[in-house]
Amino acid sequence: MRELVRASNPVLISAVEALLKSAGIACVVLDQNMSVLEGSVGALPRRIVVDDEDEAPARRLLNDAGLGDELRPPA
């Protein structure tokens, strides 16, 4: 699994997840339920990860959508 985005902004996380899913790229949002533990303050970022083989197309998709600044550096 490769991390693409790490953010505390729920709108950004939702938008990235929707873009990836609409392109047929499976993704997982990690740390989504941590808000229960932190009291919904939004201090803990959520992470979007994809399978290793989907990393390149996912990065292209997010760059094309204008979200390239949100991408984590490649591992």
PyMOL Python script that loads the backbone (N, CA, C, O; Angstrom):
from pymol import cmd

cmd.read_pdbstr("""\
ATOM      1  N   MET A   1       0.847  -1.175   0.000  1.00  0.00           N
ATOM      2  CA  MET A   1       0.000   0.000   0.000  1.00  0.00           C
ATOM      3  C   MET A   1       0.892   1.238   0.000  1.00  0.00           C
ATOM      4  O   MET A   1       1.935   1.279   0.653  1.00  0.00           O
ATOM      5  N   ARG A   2       0.450   2.248  -0.753  1.00  0.00           N
ATOM      6  CA  ARG A   2       1.198   3.499  -0.864  1.00  0.00           C
ATOM      7  C   ARG A   2       0.319   4.658  -0.410  1.00  0.00           C
ATOM      8  O   ARG A   2      -0.834   4.777  -0.825  1.00  0.00           O
ATOM      9  N   GLU A   3       0.868   5.497   0.431  1.00  0.00           N
ATOM     10  CA  GLU A   3       0.131   6.669   0.914  1.00  0.00           C
ATOM     11  C   GLU A   3       0.176   7.762  -0.148  1.00  0.00           C
ATOM     12  O   GLU A   3       1.244   8.134  -0.633  1.00  0.00           O
ATOM     13  N   LEU A   4      -0.998   8.267  -0.497  1.00  0.00           N
ATOM     14  CA  LEU A   4      -1.088   9.347  -1.479  1.00  0.00           C
ATOM     15  C   LEU A   4      -1.304  10.698  -0.815  1.00  0.00           C
ATOM     16  O   LEU A   4      -0.627  11.675  -1.133  1.00  0.00           O
ATOM     17  N   VAL A   5      -2.251  10.740   0.105  1.00  0.00           N
ATOM     18  CA  VAL A   5      -2.661  12.010   0.710  1.00  0.00           C
ATOM     19  C   VAL A   5      -2.778  11.826   2.213  1.00  0.00           C
ATOM     20  O   VAL A   5      -3.224  10.785   2.697  1.00  0.00           O
ATOM     21  N   ARG A   6      -2.368  12.858   2.943  1.00  0.00           N
ATOM     22  CA  ARG A   6      -2.554  12.904   4.397  1.00  0.00           C
ATOM     23  C   ARG A   6      -3.092  14.291   4.706  1.00  0.00           C
ATOM     24  O   ARG A   6      -2.433  15.294   4.432  1.00  0.00           O
ATOM     25  N   ALA A   7      -4.292  14.349   5.276  1.00  0.00           N
ATOM     26  CA  ALA A   7      -4.920  15.649   5.525  1.00  0.00           C
ATOM     27  C   ALA A   7      -5.944  15.557   6.644  1.00  0.00           C
ATOM     28  O   ALA A   7      -6.504  14.495   6.914  1.00  0.00           O
ATOM     29  N   SER A   8      -6.172  16.679   7.280  1.00  0.00           N
ATOM     30  CA  SER A   8      -7.207  16.786   8.313  1.00  0.00           C
ATOM     31  C   SER A   8      -8.509  17.339   7.742  1.00  0.00           C
ATOM     32  O   SER A   8      -9.532  17.357   8.427  1.00  0.00           O
ATOM     33  N   ASN A   9      -8.472  17.785   6.503  1.00  0.00           N
ATOM     34  CA  ASN A   9      -9.625  18.388   5.856  1.00  0.00           C
ATOM     35  C   ASN A   9     -10.564  17.291   5.342  1.00  0.00           C
ATOM     36  O   ASN A   9     -10.226  16.599   4.381  1.00  0.00           O
ATOM     37  N   PRO A  10     -11.735  17.122   5.964  1.00  0.00           N
ATOM     38  CA  PRO A  10     -12.635  16.036   5.539  1.00  0.00           C
ATOM     39  C   PRO A  10     -13.181  16.232   4.125  1.00  0.00           C
ATOM     40  O   PRO A  10     -13.493  15.255   3.444  1.00  0.00           O
ATOM     41  N   VAL A  11     -13.299  17.468   3.684  1.00  0.00           N
ATOM     42  CA  VAL A  11     -13.784  17.727   2.324  1.00  0.00           C
ATOM     43  C   VAL A  11     -12.750  17.256   1.302  1.00  0.00           C
ATOM     44  O   VAL A  11     -13.100  16.636   0.298  1.00  0.00           O
ATOM     45  N   LEU A  12     -11.490  17.549   1.562  1.00  0.00           N
ATOM     46  CA  LEU A  12     -10.416  17.107   0.671  1.00  0.00           C
ATOM     47  C   LEU A  12     -10.353  15.580   0.632  1.00  0.00           C
ATOM     48  O   LEU A  12     -10.242  14.991  -0.443  1.00  0.00           O
ATOM     49  N   ILE A  13     -10.421  14.949   1.779  1.00  0.00           N
ATOM     50  CA  ILE A  13     -10.378  13.483   1.836  1.00  0.00           C
ATOM     51  C   ILE A  13     -11.530  12.888   1.041  1.00  0.00           C
ATOM     52  O   ILE A  13     -11.341  11.938   0.282  1.00  0.00           O
ATOM     53  N   SER A  14     -12.711  13.443   1.213  1.00  0.00           N
ATOM     54  CA  SER A  14     -13.890  12.956   0.494  1.00  0.00           C
ATOM     55  C   SER A  14     -13.737  13.146  -1.014  1.00  0.00           C
ATOM     56  O   SER A  14     -14.083  12.256  -1.791  1.00  0.00           O
ATOM     57  N   ALA A  15     -13.221  14.299  -1.429  1.00  0.00           N
ATOM     58  CA  ALA A  15     -13.046  14.587  -2.853  1.00  0.00           C
ATOM     59  C   ALA A  15     -12.032  13.638  -3.481  1.00  0.00           C
ATOM     60  O   ALA A  15     -12.265  13.118  -4.572  1.00  0.00           O
ATOM     61  N   VAL A  16     -10.914  13.408  -2.806  1.00  0.00           N
ATOM     62  CA  VAL A  16      -9.892  12.507  -3.329  1.00  0.00           C
ATOM     63  C   VAL A  16     -10.439  11.086  -3.415  1.00  0.00           C
ATOM     64  O   VAL A  16     -10.228  10.394  -4.411  1.00  0.00           O
ATOM     65  N   GLU A  17     -11.136  10.660  -2.379  1.00  0.00           N
ATOM     66  CA  GLU A  17     -11.724   9.323  -2.381  1.00  0.00           C
ATOM     67  C   GLU A  17     -12.718   9.162  -3.534  1.00  0.00           C
ATOM     68  O   GLU A  17     -12.725   8.128  -4.203  1.00  0.00           O
ATOM     69  N   ALA A  18     -13.543  10.161  -3.768  1.00  0.00           N
ATOM     70  CA  ALA A  18     -14.528  10.098  -4.849  1.00  0.00           C
ATOM     71  C   ALA A  18     -13.851  10.066  -6.219  1.00  0.00           C
ATOM     72  O   ALA A  18     -14.271   9.315  -7.100  1.00  0.00           O
ATOM     73  N   LEU A  19     -12.807  10.875  -6.403  1.00  0.00           N
ATOM     74  CA  LEU A  19     -12.077  10.876  -7.677  1.00  0.00           C
ATOM     75  C   LEU A  19     -11.468   9.511  -7.961  1.00  0.00           C
ATOM     76  O   LEU A  19     -11.591   8.980  -9.065  1.00  0.00           O
ATOM     77  N   LEU A  20     -10.818   8.954  -6.961  1.00  0.00           N
ATOM     78  CA  LEU A  20     -10.176   7.655  -7.151  1.00  0.00           C
ATOM     79  C   LEU A  20     -11.205   6.567  -7.451  1.00  0.00           C
ATOM     80  O   LEU A  20     -11.015   5.762  -8.362  1.00  0.00           O
ATOM     81  N   LYS A  21     -12.271   6.548  -6.697  1.00  0.00           N
ATOM     82  CA  LYS A  21     -13.295   5.518  -6.909  1.00  0.00           C
ATOM     83  C   LYS A  21     -13.968   5.663  -8.267  1.00  0.00           C
ATOM     84  O   LYS A  21     -14.281   4.664  -8.914  1.00  0.00           O
ATOM     85  N   SER A  22     -14.195   6.912  -8.707  1.00  0.00           N
ATOM     86  CA  SER A  22     -14.839   7.117 -10.011  1.00  0.00           C
ATOM     87  C   SER A  22     -13.931   6.678 -11.157  1.00  0.00           C
ATOM     88  O   SER A  22     -14.410   6.368 -12.248  1.00  0.00           O
ATOM     89  N   ALA A  23     -12.616   6.650 -10.907  1.00  0.00           N
ATOM     90  CA  ALA A  23     -11.665   6.199 -11.918  1.00  0.00           C
ATOM     91  C   ALA A  23     -11.395   4.702 -11.806  1.00  0.00           C
ATOM     92  O   ALA A  23     -10.586   4.161 -12.561  1.00  0.00           O
ATOM     93  N   GLY A  24     -12.062   4.030 -10.875  1.00  0.00           N
ATOM     94  CA  GLY A  24     -11.879   2.598 -10.710  1.00  0.00           C
ATOM     95  C   GLY A  24     -10.626   2.228  -9.933  1.00  0.00           C
ATOM     96  O   GLY A  24     -10.145   1.098 -10.018  1.00  0.00           O
ATOM     97  N   ILE A  25     -10.101   3.179  -9.179  1.00  0.00           N
ATOM     98  CA  ILE A  25      -8.904   2.925  -8.368  1.00  0.00           C
ATOM     99  C   ILE A  25      -9.350   2.714  -6.928  1.00  0.00           C
ATOM    100  O   ILE A  25      -9.893   3.620  -6.296  1.00  0.00           O
ATOM    101  N   ALA A  26      -9.118   1.519  -6.421  1.00  0.00           N
ATOM    102  CA  ALA A  26      -9.509   1.199  -5.049  1.00  0.00           C
ATOM    103  C   ALA A  26      -8.601   1.942  -4.078  1.00  0.00           C
ATOM    104  O   ALA A  26      -7.387   2.010  -4.266  1.00  0.00           O
ATOM    105  N   CYS A  27      -9.209   2.492  -3.046  1.00  0.00           N
ATOM    106  CA  CYS A  27      -8.434   3.204  -2.032  1.00  0.00           C
ATOM    107  C   CYS A  27      -9.014   2.903  -0.659  1.00  0.00           C
ATOM    108  O   CYS A  27     -10.147   2.443  -0.524  1.00  0.00           O
ATOM    109  N   VAL A  28      -8.203   3.177   0.352  1.00  0.00           N
ATOM    110  CA  VAL A  28      -8.618   2.989   1.732  1.00  0.00           C
ATOM    111  C   VAL A  28      -8.282   4.267   2.488  1.00  0.00           C
ATOM    112  O   VAL A  28      -7.187   4.813   2.349  1.00  0.00           O
ATOM    113  N   VAL A  29      -9.231   4.737   3.286  1.00  0.00           N
ATOM    114  CA  VAL A  29      -8.975   5.891   4.145  1.00  0.00           C
ATOM    115  C   VAL A  29      -8.625   5.351   5.528  1.00  0.00           C
ATOM    116  O   VAL A  29      -9.450   4.734   6.202  1.00  0.00           O
ATOM    117  N   LEU A  30      -7.389   5.598   5.930  1.00  0.00           N
ATOM    118  CA  LEU A  30      -6.916   5.135   7.233  1.00  0.00           C
ATOM    119  C   LEU A  30      -7.082   6.232   8.272  1.00  0.00           C
ATOM    120  O   LEU A  30      -7.090   7.415   7.932  1.00  0.00           O
ATOM    121  N   ASP A  31      -7.211   5.854   9.511  1.00  0.00           N
ATOM    122  CA  ASP A  31      -7.346   6.765  10.650  1.00  0.00           C
ATOM    123  C   ASP A  31      -8.667   7.533  10.633  1.00  0.00           C
ATOM    124  O   ASP A  31      -8.802   8.546  11.319  1.00  0.00           O
ATOM    125  N   GLN A  32      -9.621   7.068   9.871  1.00  0.00           N
ATOM    126  CA  GLN A  32     -10.911   7.743   9.758  1.00  0.00           C
ATOM    127  C   GLN A  32     -11.672   7.725  11.074  1.00  0.00           C
ATOM    128  O   GLN A  32     -12.379   8.680  11.397  1.00  0.00           O
ATOM    129  N   ASN A  33     -11.535   6.662  11.824  1.00  0.00           N
ATOM    130  CA  ASN A  33     -12.273   6.548  13.078  1.00  0.00           C
ATOM    131  C   ASN A  33     -11.510   7.095  14.279  1.00  0.00           C
ATOM    132  O   ASN A  33     -11.983   7.002  15.412  1.00  0.00           O
ATOM    133  N   MET A  34     -10.354   7.655  14.041  1.00  0.00           N
ATOM    134  CA  MET A  34      -9.578   8.237  15.136  1.00  0.00           C
ATOM    135  C   MET A  34     -10.267   9.473  15.706  1.00  0.00           C
ATOM    136  O   MET A  34      -9.979   9.873  16.834  1.00  0.00           O
ATOM    137  N   SER A  35     -11.180  10.088  14.938  1.00  0.00           N
ATOM    138  CA  SER A  35     -11.881  11.274  15.431  1.00  0.00           C
ATOM    139  C   SER A  35     -12.695  10.960  16.679  1.00  0.00           C
ATOM    140  O   SER A  35     -12.947  11.842  17.499  1.00  0.00           O
ATOM    141  N   VAL A  36     -13.103   9.709  16.820  1.00  0.00           N
ATOM    142  CA  VAL A  36     -13.838   9.305  18.019  1.00  0.00           C
ATOM    143  C   VAL A  36     -12.938   9.444  19.243  1.00  0.00           C
ATOM    144  O   VAL A  36     -13.374   9.899  20.300  1.00  0.00           O
ATOM    145  N   LEU A  37     -11.689   9.048  19.086  1.00  0.00           N
ATOM    146  CA  LEU A  37     -10.750   9.113  20.200  1.00  0.00           C
ATOM    147  C   LEU A  37     -10.279  10.534  20.494  1.00  0.00           C
ATOM    148  O   LEU A  37     -10.025  10.883  21.647  1.00  0.00           O
ATOM    149  N   GLU A  38     -10.163  11.354  19.445  1.00  0.00           N
ATOM    150  CA  GLU A  38      -9.652  12.704  19.638  1.00  0.00           C
ATOM    151  C   GLU A  38     -10.759  13.707  19.949  1.00  0.00           C
ATOM    152  O   GLU A  38     -10.464  14.871  20.220  1.00  0.00           O
ATOM    153  N   GLY A  39     -12.002  13.298  19.917  1.00  0.00           N
ATOM    154  CA  GLY A  39     -13.108  14.206  20.217  1.00  0.00           C
ATOM    155  C   GLY A  39     -13.563  15.035  19.035  1.00  0.00           C
ATOM    156  O   GLY A  39     -14.156  16.097  19.220  1.00  0.00           O
ATOM    157  N   SER A  40     -13.298  14.571  17.820  1.00  0.00           N
ATOM    158  CA  SER A  40     -13.711  15.242  16.583  1.00  0.00           C
ATOM    159  C   SER A  40     -13.121  16.639  16.427  1.00  0.00           C
ATOM    160  O   SER A  40     -13.747  17.511  15.825  1.00  0.00           O
ATOM    161  N   VAL A  41     -11.933  16.857  16.957  1.00  0.00           N
ATOM    162  CA  VAL A  41     -11.252  18.138  16.813  1.00  0.00           C
ATOM    163  C   VAL A  41     -10.633  18.265  15.428  1.00  0.00           C
ATOM    164  O   VAL A  41     -10.453  19.378  14.934  1.00  0.00           O
ATOM    165  N   GLY A  42     -10.310  17.158  14.805  1.00  0.00           N
ATOM    166  CA  GLY A  42      -9.700  17.182  13.477  1.00  0.00           C
ATOM    167  C   GLY A  42      -8.189  17.320  13.519  1.00  0.00           C
ATOM    168  O   GLY A  42      -7.571  17.637  12.503  1.00  0.00           O
ATOM    169  N   ALA A  43      -7.588  17.089  14.667  1.00  0.00           N
ATOM    170  CA  ALA A  43      -6.140  17.241  14.800  1.00  0.00           C
ATOM    171  C   ALA A  43      -5.370  16.078  14.174  1.00  0.00           C
ATOM    172  O   ALA A  43      -4.240  16.256  13.719  1.00  0.00           O
ATOM    173  N   LEU A  44      -5.967  14.910  14.150  1.00  0.00           N
ATOM    174  CA  LEU A  44      -5.288  13.754  13.575  1.00  0.00           C
ATOM    175  C   LEU A  44      -5.634  13.629  12.096  1.00  0.00           C
ATOM    176  O   LEU A  44      -6.805  13.489  11.743  1.00  0.00           O
ATOM    177  N   PRO A  45      -4.631  13.679  11.236  1.00  0.00           N
ATOM    178  CA  PRO A  45      -4.917  13.586   9.800  1.00  0.00           C
ATOM    179  C   PRO A  45      -5.352  12.188   9.390  1.00  0.00           C
ATOM    180  O   PRO A  45      -4.990  11.192  10.016  1.00  0.00           O
ATOM    181  N   ARG A  46      -6.125  12.146   8.341  1.00  0.00           N
ATOM    182  CA  ARG A  46      -6.519  10.886   7.730  1.00  0.00           C
ATOM    183  C   ARG A  46      -5.597  10.638   6.548  1.00  0.00           C
ATOM    184  O   ARG A  46      -5.083  11.582   5.947  1.00  0.00           O
ATOM    185  N   ARG A  47      -5.386   9.366   6.214  1.00  0.00           N
ATOM    186  CA  ARG A  47      -4.483   9.010   5.131  1.00  0.00           C
ATOM    187  C   ARG A  47      -5.231   8.199   4.086  1.00  0.00           C
ATOM    188  O   ARG A  47      -6.016   7.308   4.410  1.00  0.00           O
ATOM    189  N   ILE A  48      -4.975   8.524   2.838  1.00  0.00           N
ATOM    190  CA  ILE A  48      -5.544   7.745   1.732  1.00  0.00           C
ATOM    191  C   ILE A  48      -4.419   6.936   1.119  1.00  0.00           C
ATOM    192  O   ILE A  48      -3.390   7.480   0.717  1.00  0.00           O
ATOM    193  N   VAL A  49      -4.628   5.626   1.052  1.00  0.00           N
ATOM    194  CA  VAL A  49      -3.631   4.726   0.475  1.00  0.00           C
ATOM    195  C   VAL A  49      -4.251   3.931  -0.666  1.00  0.00           C
ATOM    196  O   VAL A  49      -5.458   3.689  -0.701  1.00  0.00           O
ATOM    197  N   VAL A  50      -3.383   3.531  -1.602  1.00  0.00           N
ATOM    198  CA  VAL A  50      -3.793   2.704  -2.743  1.00  0.00           C
ATOM    199  C   VAL A  50      -2.807   1.553  -2.867  1.00  0.00           C
ATOM    200  O   VAL A  50      -1.724   1.591  -2.283  1.00  0.00           O
ATOM    201  N   ASP A  51      -3.181   0.534  -3.624  1.00  0.00           N
ATOM    202  CA  ASP A  51      -2.267  -0.571  -3.908  1.00  0.00           C
ATOM    203  C   ASP A  51      -1.047  -0.047  -4.662  1.00  0.00           C
ATOM    204  O   ASP A  51      -1.120   0.958  -5.370  1.00  0.00           O
ATOM    205  N   ASP A  52       0.062  -0.740  -4.498  1.00  0.00           N
ATOM    206  CA  ASP A  52       1.313  -0.325  -5.136  1.00  0.00           C
ATOM    207  C   ASP A  52       1.144  -0.107  -6.638  1.00  0.00           C
ATOM    208  O   ASP A  52       1.634   0.885  -7.178  1.00  0.00           O
ATOM    209  N   GLU A  53       0.461  -1.019  -7.310  1.00  0.00           N
ATOM    210  CA  GLU A  53       0.325  -0.916  -8.774  1.00  0.00           C
ATOM    211  C   GLU A  53      -0.613   0.212  -9.206  1.00  0.00           C
ATOM    212  O   GLU A  53      -0.613   0.595 -10.375  1.00  0.00           O
ATOM    213  N   ASP A  54      -1.399   0.739  -8.295  1.00  0.00           N
ATOM    214  CA  ASP A  54      -2.303   1.848  -8.618  1.00  0.00           C
ATOM    215  C   ASP A  54      -1.714   3.219  -8.289  1.00  0.00           C
ATOM    216  O   ASP A  54      -2.342   4.246  -8.547  1.00  0.00           O
ATOM    217  N   GLU A  55      -0.509   3.232  -7.721  1.00  0.00           N
ATOM    218  CA  GLU A  55       0.054   4.516  -7.286  1.00  0.00           C
ATOM    219  C   GLU A  55       0.257   5.487  -8.447  1.00  0.00           C
ATOM    220  O   GLU A  55      -0.174   6.637  -8.363  1.00  0.00           O
ATOM    221  N   ALA A  56       0.898   5.055  -9.519  1.00  0.00           N
ATOM    222  CA  ALA A  56       1.188   5.954 -10.641  1.00  0.00           C
ATOM    223  C   ALA A  56      -0.086   6.518 -11.278  1.00  0.00           C
ATOM    224  O   ALA A  56      -0.177   7.732 -11.461  1.00  0.00           O
ATOM    225  N   PRO A  57      -1.079   5.677 -11.623  1.00  0.00           N
ATOM    226  CA  PRO A  57      -2.289   6.249 -12.202  1.00  0.00           C
ATOM    227  C   PRO A  57      -3.049   7.151 -11.224  1.00  0.00           C
ATOM    228  O   PRO A  57      -3.663   8.135 -11.636  1.00  0.00           O
ATOM    229  N   ALA A  58      -3.008   6.820  -9.943  1.00  0.00           N
ATOM    230  CA  ALA A  58      -3.685   7.651  -8.946  1.00  0.00           C
ATOM    231  C   ALA A  58      -3.017   9.017  -8.846  1.00  0.00           C
ATOM    232  O   ALA A  58      -3.697  10.039  -8.756  1.00  0.00           O
ATOM    233  N   ARG A  59      -1.694   9.033  -8.860  1.00  0.00           N
ATOM    234  CA  ARG A  59      -0.971  10.308  -8.814  1.00  0.00           C
ATOM    235  C   ARG A  59      -1.271  11.157 -10.049  1.00  0.00           C
ATOM    236  O   ARG A  59      -1.471  12.367  -9.942  1.00  0.00           O
ATOM    237  N   ARG A  60      -1.301  10.520 -11.214  1.00  0.00           N
ATOM    238  CA  ARG A  60      -1.640  11.254 -12.448  1.00  0.00           C
ATOM    239  C   ARG A  60      -3.036  11.850 -12.352  1.00  0.00           C
ATOM    240  O   ARG A  60      -3.251  13.011 -12.701  1.00  0.00           O
ATOM    241  N   LEU A  61      -3.980  11.051 -11.876  1.00  0.00           N
ATOM    242  CA  LEU A  61      -5.363  11.504 -11.745  1.00  0.00           C
ATOM    243  C   LEU A  61      -5.461  12.722 -10.830  1.00  0.00           C
ATOM    244  O   LEU A  61      -6.116  13.706 -11.171  1.00  0.00           O
ATOM    245  N   LEU A  62      -4.814  12.656  -9.675  1.00  0.00           N
ATOM    246  CA  LEU A  62      -4.889  13.764  -8.725  1.00  0.00           C
ATOM    247  C   LEU A  62      -4.155  14.996  -9.239  1.00  0.00           C
ATOM    248  O   LEU A  62      -4.590  16.122  -9.000  1.00  0.00           O
ATOM    249  N   ASN A  63      -3.043  14.788  -9.944  1.00  0.00           N
ATOM    250  CA  ASN A  63      -2.358  15.924 -10.574  1.00  0.00           C
ATOM    251  C   ASN A  63      -3.250  16.581 -11.606  1.00  0.00           C
ATOM    252  O   ASN A  63      -3.368  17.806 -11.637  1.00  0.00           O
ATOM    253  N   ASP A  64      -3.880  15.776 -12.454  1.00  0.00           N
ATOM    254  CA  ASP A  64      -4.771  16.302 -13.497  1.00  0.00           C
ATOM    255  C   ASP A  64      -5.968  17.032 -12.903  1.00  0.00           C
ATOM    256  O   ASP A  64      -6.508  17.951 -13.520  1.00  0.00           O
ATOM    257  N   ALA A  65      -6.381  16.627 -11.715  1.00  0.00           N
ATOM    258  CA  ALA A  65      -7.529  17.261 -11.052  1.00  0.00           C
ATOM    259  C   ALA A  65      -7.124  18.517 -10.276  1.00  0.00           C
ATOM    260  O   ALA A  65      -7.963  19.149  -9.636  1.00  0.00           O
ATOM    261  N   GLY A  66      -5.841  18.876 -10.334  1.00  0.00           N
ATOM    262  CA  GLY A  66      -5.383  20.067  -9.626  1.00  0.00           C
ATOM    263  C   GLY A  66      -5.068  19.846  -8.166  1.00  0.00           C
ATOM    264  O   GLY A  66      -4.956  20.808  -7.406  1.00  0.00           O
ATOM    265  N   LEU A  67      -4.923  18.599  -7.757  1.00  0.00           N
ATOM    266  CA  LEU A  67      -4.657  18.273  -6.371  1.00  0.00           C
ATOM    267  C   LEU A  67      -3.224  17.780  -6.139  1.00  0.00           C
ATOM    268  O   LEU A  67      -2.931  17.152  -5.122  1.00  0.00           O
ATOM    269  N   GLY A  68      -2.358  18.068  -7.078  1.00  0.00           N
ATOM    270  CA  GLY A  68      -0.977  17.613  -6.978  1.00  0.00           C
ATOM    271  C   GLY A  68      -0.244  18.119  -5.755  1.00  0.00           C
ATOM    272  O   GLY A  68       0.646  17.440  -5.241  1.00  0.00           O
ATOM    273  N   ASP A  69      -0.606  19.310  -5.277  1.00  0.00           N
ATOM    274  CA  ASP A  69       0.035  19.860  -4.082  1.00  0.00           C
ATOM    275  C   ASP A  69      -0.293  19.083  -2.822  1.00  0.00           C
ATOM    276  O   ASP A  69       0.413  19.193  -1.820  1.00  0.00           O
ATOM    277  N   GLU A  70      -1.359  18.298  -2.865  1.00  0.00           N
ATOM    278  CA  GLU A  70      -1.786  17.522  -1.699  1.00  0.00           C
ATOM    279  C   GLU A  70      -1.102  16.163  -1.614  1.00  0.00           C
ATOM    280  O   GLU A  70      -1.192  15.484  -0.591  1.00  0.00           O
ATOM    281  N   LEU A  71      -0.412  15.759  -2.694  1.00  0.00           N
ATOM    282  CA  LEU A  71       0.211  14.430  -2.728  1.00  0.00           C
ATOM    283  C   LEU A  71       1.420  14.359  -1.823  1.00  0.00           C
ATOM    284  O   LEU A  71       2.219  15.293  -1.749  1.00  0.00           O
ATOM    285  N   ARG A  72       1.541  13.230  -1.128  1.00  0.00           N
ATOM    286  CA  ARG A  72       2.729  12.943  -0.336  1.00  0.00           C
ATOM    287  C   ARG A  72       3.872  12.593  -1.279  1.00  0.00           C
ATOM    288  O   ARG A  72       3.627  12.105  -2.382  1.00  0.00           O
ATOM    289  N   PRO A  73       5.103  12.830  -0.873  1.00  0.00           N
ATOM    290  CA  PRO A  73       6.223  12.414  -1.725  1.00  0.00           C
ATOM    291  C   PRO A  73       6.207  10.906  -1.948  1.00  0.00           C
ATOM    292  O   PRO A  73       5.860  10.152  -1.039  1.00  0.00           O
ATOM    293  N   PRO A  74       6.578  10.458  -3.144  1.00  0.00           N
ATOM    294  CA  PRO A  74       6.594   9.006  -3.388  1.00  0.00           C
ATOM    295  C   PRO A  74       7.601   8.312  -2.480  1.00  0.00           C
ATOM    296  O   PRO A  74       8.649   8.866  -2.149  1.00  0.00           O
ATOM    297  N   ALA A  75       7.266   7.102  -2.089  1.00  0.00           N
ATOM    298  CA  ALA A  75       8.148   6.335  -1.192  1.00  0.00           C
ATOM    299  C   ALA A  75       9.300   5.729  -1.946  1.00  0.00           C
ATOM    300  O   ALA A  75      10.139   5.053  -1.351  1.00  0.00           O
TER     301      ALA A  75
END
""", "prot")
cmd.dss("prot")
cmd.show_as("cartoon", "prot")
cmd.util.cbc("prot")
cmd.orient("prot")
